[in-house]
Amino acid sequence: WLMSDNMHHQWLLLAACFWVIFMFMVASKFITLTFKDPDGYSAKQEPLILTAVTKLEEVRVPEEKHWPEEFQPTGKAFSANLIRQPLVHMERFELLRNVCRDTALRNLSHTAVSKFVLDRIFVCDKHKILFCQTPKVGNTQWKKVLIVLNGAFSSIEEIPENIVHDHEKNGLPRLSSFSDSEIKKRLNLYFKFFIVRDPFERLISAFKDKFVNNPRFEPWYRHEIAPGIIRKYRKNRTETKGLQFEDFVRYLGDPNHRWLDVQFGDHIIHWVTYVELCAPCEITYSVIGHHETLEDDAPYILKAAGIDHLVSYPTIPPGITVYNKTKVERYFSGISKRDIRRLYARFEGDFKLFGYREPDFLLN
């Protein structure tokens, strides 16, 4: 009887061991499924990816647009940002194409691809990239990126500030320096991009940079251009102050501003429209970035151009790209509605093409 009782206990102990082992295996399987490698798909992730890809296919893209392979499914999980970014840029192009087709805005959205436009486009033949310069939206940093890619300097940190804008020394040829056939080939085949910013905030930046601070010592803005604007557009002739923002706005909003623009030459690039600078309805750009979302757009552009492994966009100081509504309202607070409306009428194409809202102080 005693032996039988011992055997019974042994069987119970053995059964308990098997039960513990079984539960351990189940727990291990559960842990494996729950903490699966984040680079792979889980069963619950696949429908999300399929949905995102379906949406990508449904959005219409501009004609002759070929999206890089990295935006197609590759077997790796998309982060939320990688899914969102291509959609954002396709929506921007859809808006651009629709506004370009709007006959009511044709005079504000279309321009000839003239030498003036071709002078604004910088070329990186080594990596087949064209960059259209739109001043006052962080273009200096993009020029540094292209200078490194062209091989003039090995890193962005090595580039002297005085070299960036010296087009004799920075190794950045302009598209206008090529023959007609070479220009056409590059426009058809190269990756093309430019950056935009709220049009009114850009004008404030141009005014401050050229007529108030003038950090690069460009005396012609204060001593030649400013007096020309003051003579024509200042209401109170007894004032002896330098160029005021009100004078600047009145000049820019004048439908007959071109007679002064001719005198000022290429210096006007800091405040003419994006349409006049880059001809977005005539040239099929690959990406149009926004200054307000540059933290996302800069890496996207580098990746889309296939150069993200070669160079990085310089660090963006915190808050520098955020639209400053208070600043814009303060600058325009002392200016007549008539002058502001005339200014908006000139830049309406830029507002509409790139999805910027008409300022609230014009609607009140």
Salt bridges, closest charged atoms under 4 A:
ASP5 OD2 - HIS9 ND1 3.66
GLU63 OE1 - ARG97 NH1 3.24
GLU63 OE2 - ARG101 NH2 3.46
GLU94 OE2 - ARG60 NH2 2.66
GLU94 OE1 - ARG97 NH2 3.56
ASP119 OD2 - LYS115 NZ 2.90
ASP125 OD1 - ARG186 NE 2.92
GLU161 OE2 - LYS144 NZ 2.72
GLU182 OE1 - LYS185 NZ 3.39
GLU182 OE1 - ARG186 NH1 2.53
GLU201 OE1 - ARG197 NE 3.80
GLU201 OE2 - LYS327 NZ 3.52
ASP209 OD2 - LYS136 NZ 2.85
ASP209 OD2 - LYS210 NZ 3.20
GLU218 OE1 - LYS210 NZ 2.70
GLU246 OE2 - ARG250 NH2 2.67
ASP247 OD2 - ARG234 NH2 2.64
ASP254 OD1 - ARG342 NH2 3.68
ASP261 OD2 - HIS257 ND1 2.67
ASP266 OD2 - ARG120 NH2 3.81
GLU276 OE2 - ARG258 NH1 3.50
GLU276 OE1 - ARG346 NH2 3.61
GLU282 OE2 - HIS110 ND1 2.63
ASP296 OD2 - ARG84 NH2 2.94
ASP297 OD1 - HIS89 NE2 3.53
ASP297 OD2 - ARG92 NH1 2.96
ASP339 OD2 - ARG250 NE 3.25
ASP339 OD1 - ARG338 NH1 3.10
GLU348 OE2 - LYS352 NZ 2.84
ASP360 OD2 - LYS325 NZ 3.02
ASP360 OD1 - ARG357 NH2 2.89
